[in-house]
Amino acid sequence: MEIKYRNVNTIVIKQIDEMGKEKKISRQEFLKGNIATFALFQLQKGHEAVLGDLIYKNIKMMEKCADAIERMNRLFEEVVEDES
């Protein structure tokens, strides 16, 4: 697929060319690589947000489970004490 950019400041173009030259690649290859990197970075940010939400939900569920276990232990201790 072809992408065209218009009306880009000449200073920006010179900077892009210099960065490409440092890496010994053309402007096209430099921009192509950076566009791909940007797209993948955005995709990963989305995945991290979903994972962060999942971790938060798991922590909340684990807290509820811990509370339920504590209540069951207290109830068990009361039953054992009543039988004594």
C-alpha positions in Angstrom: 0.0 0.0 0.0 1.2 3.5 -0.8 1.1 6.4 1.7 1.8 9.9 0.6 2.5 12.9 2.9 2.1 16.4 1.7 3.0 19.8 3.1 5.7 18.5 5.5 8.0 21.2 6.8 11.4 21.1 5.1 13.2 21.1 8.5 11.3 18.0 9.4 12.2 16.3 6.1 15.9 17.2 6.7 15.8 15.7 10.2 14.2 12.5 8.9 16.8 12.3 6.1 19.6 12.7 8.7 18.1 10.0 11.0 17.8 7.7 8.0 21.4 8.5 6.9 22.7 7.6 10.4 21.0 4.2 10.0 22.2 4.0 6.4 18.7 3.6 5.1 16.5 5.7 2.7 13.9 8.1 3.9 11.3 5.6 2.7 12.7 2.8 4.7 13.1 5.0 7.7 9.5 6.2 7.6 8.2 2.7 6.8 10.0 1.3 9.9 8.8 4.0 12.2 5.2 3.8 11.0 5.3 0.0 11.7 6.9 0.6 15.1 4.3 3.2 16.0 1.4 1.0 15.0 2.7 -2.0 16.9 3.4 0.2 20.0 -0.2 1.4 19.9 -1.4 -2.2 19.6 0.7 -3.2 22.6 -0.6 -0.2 24.7 -4.1 -1.5 24.1 -3.2 -5.0 25.2 -1.5 -3.6 28.3 -4.6 -1.7 29.2 -6.7 -4.9 28.9 -4.2 -6.9 30.9 -4.1 -4.2 33.6 -7.9 -4.3 33.9 -7.8 -8.1 34.1 -5.2 -8.0 36.8 -7.2 -5.4 38.8 -10.3 -7.6 38.6 -8.3 -10.7 39.7 -7.0 -8.8 42.7 -10.5 -7.7 43.7 -11.8 -11.3 43.4 -8.9 -12.6 45.4 -9.7 -10.1 48.1 -13.3 -11.3 48.2 -12.1 -14.9 48.4 -9.8 -14.1 51.3 -12.6 -12.4 53.1 -14.9 -15.4 52.6 -12.2 -17.8 53.8 -11.7 -15.7 56.9 -15.5 -15.7 57.6 -15.6 -19.5 57.1 -12.6 -20.0 59.5 -14.3 -17.9 62.2 -17.5 -19.9 61.7 -15.5 -23.2 61.9 -13.7 -22.1 65.0 -17.1 -21.2 66.6 -18.5 -24.6 65.7 -15.5 -26.4 67.2 -15.6 -24.3 70.4 -19.4 -25.0 70.8 -18.7 -28.8 70.5 -16.1 -28.6 73.3 
